[in-house]
Structures are given as C-alpha cells and as structure tokens.
Amino acid sequence: MTKHIIITGTSRGIGFELVQLFAQAGHQVLSLSRNSERVSALNLKNVTALSFDLSIESDYVKVSQFISNTWGGKVDVLVNNAGLLINKPFYVLTMVDWESVYKVNVFGVAELIKTALPFMAKGSHVVTVSSMGGIQGSMKFPGLAAYSSSKGAVITLSEVLAEEYKAQQISFNVLALGAVQTEMLEEAFPGYEAPLKAVEMAEYIYDFSLTGQKYYNGKSLEVSSTTP
C-alpha cells in the first residue's frame, strides 16, 4: 500500500538515501531541505522536493498547503531527520550557537510535527532521529553541549506526545543513532571513521518508519553497534 512520507534533511547523508528507498518502494515522498536541488536532480516521479528551512516560520505554510492540495490531506509517516551539529568547547558557545542548534533540532521538530498532525490518522508514525549523545548515561563528547542536549530534548518531547495522542493512535518514537559516516560527521570530526554508512542506517530507518509503530510508542531505541 502506498504511503505518504515526509522526510527532512534530505540534501545529503541519511535523508538523501531515505528519499530514494521510499521512492523505489513506490511511496509518495515530500522531501524537505534547504537545498532541494540534489533530490530534484534524481527526477523521481513520486518525490516532491521543497526548499524548506526549519528555522523559518513561513516555510511551514508551504508544507500544509502541499499536503492539502497534492496529497488530499493525508500523511502516514514523518521522519524528522534534519539536524545541526556545532562542535565547540562549552565556554565559547554563543547564544546564537545555542539558538541555531535548538531551532533546527528541537523547535523545528516540534513545529513540523504540529504541522503534520492534523493530516495524520490512526496508525501514523512520527520518527525522530536523535543521537546516542542525547541518551542519559551514554558516553558524551566534549564540544557537543548544544547538540547532545538538543537531542535529549526531542526524546522527552516524543514521550510526551505519545501520551497526548494515544487516543488517536498516532505513534511517536525516537531512534538514537550511534556514529554514521555522513558529511555532517566528517565536518564535525574530520578523519573519524564510523562503523556504518549512511545508506545502511537509512535502510534500518526505512523499515522502522513503516513497521515500528506496531511494536513501540513513546520509546527511544538505541541504534548503535559501538559503545558511544
């Protein structure tokens, strides 16, 4: 059965791979990224690539209009994959740094969920990509105060929303990822080699997005083959 899937952060890495996996399986995909050109260049007939910035309030109106006008007001899966990582010692992080990270990783996630929810029905699934750094008690890395704390925030957010929307039977789950070889990781930690490629993690998220709501709600799953 064809599903209507929204994915953020699709210009590279895991999001870019996810768009292709869902499209190849015949699903309808709304690809959201500040740079929509890379997905548009794939010329996939069941994919719409919108230029979208999680930190710009007016961009959410474009999403609502698209869902209403093109998809007939139906969303089955939302994958909050976009993320911003700033690697700086705590004492040099500025208010602007904190605001930038939280606008994308927390406020943007919340606003997009709020935008999609009116179009979601029983059995729909909201999957938010977090990080092992957001898990209490996990190994932490210096320089990631803003990033890791933001990734912890969306875990709690999803737990609360799972309770608020339990009656509607809409599921909210978080995947706390370990290290994945993406451009974002390379930019933050040059030379670090992660155990998983972006496409490998995308395959896991693809399957979980379509079936995880049968088994989980309000849960945070640690998806990591290494201790960090």
N, C-alpha and C positions, 0 to 999 in steps of 0.2 A: 504494500500500500504506500502510495506517495505521501511523504510528509513535507511540511513547510518548516524550514530550518533557518534560523538567524544565527550568524557567526560574526563575532567581532575580531579585530586584529588579524585581518586576512591577507595583508600585503606580503607577508613572509612567514617563515617558520611553520609552527604547528597549524596556525589558522589557514595558511595558504594550502597546506596539504589536506586539511579537513574539507575545504570547499570542493576539492577535486574528488575526494572519497564519496561525499554525499551526492555530488552531481553524477558520478559514474554509476551510482546505485539508482538513479532516476528520481531523486528527491528535488524539490524546489528549494533553492538556496538564495537567501539575501545576504550578501557579503558586505560587511561594513568595515571600512578602513579609511584613514586619512588619505592614503594613496590607493585609489581604486584601479589604477591603470594596469597593474600586473595581473589582477584577476580578470579584468575586461579583456586583456590580450589573449586569454585562454579560449575565448569565443565559445563558451559552454552555453547551450541554448536554454537550459533550465536554471541558470545563475544570473542574478542581477547584482551588479557591483555598484554600491553607492559610496560616494565620498562622504565620510562621516567622522566627526570629531566628538569623542565622548565628553569633552570639556565645554562644548558649545551647545547651549540650551536649545537654540532654534533647530539644530540638526535632528532632534528627536521628533519634531513635527513631520519631517520628511519620512521617517520610518513609519509613523502612524498612518500617514496618507498612502504610502505604498501598500501596507498590509490591508487597508480598507479597499483601495481601488484595484489592486492587482491580485491579491490573494483571497478576496472575498471575506476578509476579516478573520483569518484563521492562522494561528501559529501553534505548531506542535512541540518544537524544541528551540530553546535559546541557549547558545553556548557563549558564555562570557569569557572569551579567550584573551582579549587585548590586555596588555599590561605595560607599565612603565617602571623601569628599574634605574635607580640612581645609586651609584656606588661611591659614597663619600664618607669620611670619618664623621661621627656624630657632631663634633664641635664646629664643623664647617657647613653643615646642612643649614640652609636658609629657610625662612618661611615660604619663599617662593618654591623651593625644592619640595617641601612637605606638601604644599598645596597642589603642585603639579602631579605628584605621585598619587595623592588621595583623590584628586579629581578624576583620574583615569581608573585607578584600581578599586576605589570604593564608591565615590559619589556617582561616577558614570555607570558602574554596575547596577547600583540601586535605581538610577533613573531609567535605564534601559529595561530593567525588569518591570518597573512601573508602567512603562510604555507598552510593553508586550502583553502584560497580564490581562487586559480587557479582551484580548483576542485568543486567550488560552482556555481550553476546556478540560474536562476530566481526562486524565491520562497524560497531560502535557508535562514536559520536563524542563526545568531550568538547571543547567550545569555551569558552575562557575569554576574556572581554573585558578587554583591558588598555588601555594608553594609549601614545600616541607618547612621552609623558614617561618611560615605562619602557624605551625603546629607547636603548641605548648610542650616544652620538654625536649624538642628536637635540637640538633646541633645548630648553632647560629653562627653567622659570619660577620666579622667586623665590616662596617661600611654600609650595611643593609638595614639600618634602623627604620628608615621610612618605608622601604619596600616590604620588609618582613612584617612589620606591624600592620601595614595595609592589608596584607594577605591574611593576617589573623582576623582582621575586622570582617572580611567577607564570609569567613567561616561562621562567625556568630550571627551575621545578618541572615545567612541561609537557614540556620537553625530556627531563628525567629519566624521567618517567612513560611517555613514548613508547618509551623503551628498555626499561623494566621490563615493559611489557605488549605488546611487539612480537610475542611468540609467540602471544598471544591475539588478535592483530589488532584491538585496540582503539586508535583514533587519538586523539591529543591535539594540539590546535592552539590558537594564540592569535591574536586579532585586536587589533592595537594601533591604536586609533582616534585620529583627529585630533579637532578640535573639532566637537561636535554640539550643536545647540540644544536643550538639555534643562533641566529645572528645576534639576538639580544644578549645571550650568554657570552658570546665571543666579545661583544663590545664591553661588557662589564668585567669579564675575567679573561683577558687576552691569553691565548695559549692553552686554556683549560680544555681537556678532552672529556666530554660527558659519555656515559655508557650507552645512551640511546640517541638515535637520530630523530629528527622532527617527524618524519613520516611514520616511524614506529610508534611514537606516542600518539600521533593523530589516529592511527588505526585503533588503539585502545579507547580513545575518547569517542570516536565514531560509534563503536559498539556500545559503550556505556550510555551514550546520549539516547540511543534508541531503545535500550532494554533495562538500564539501571533503575528506572523508576518502579519497576515491578518488585524490586528487592530492597530498595533503600529510599528513605525520605528524611531530610534534615541531618544527613550524615556527611562526614568528611573522611574520604578514603585516601590513604597514603599510597601514592603510586611511585615507588622508588625502589630500585634494586641495590641502592647503596645506603649507608648509614645517614649521610646528610640529606 
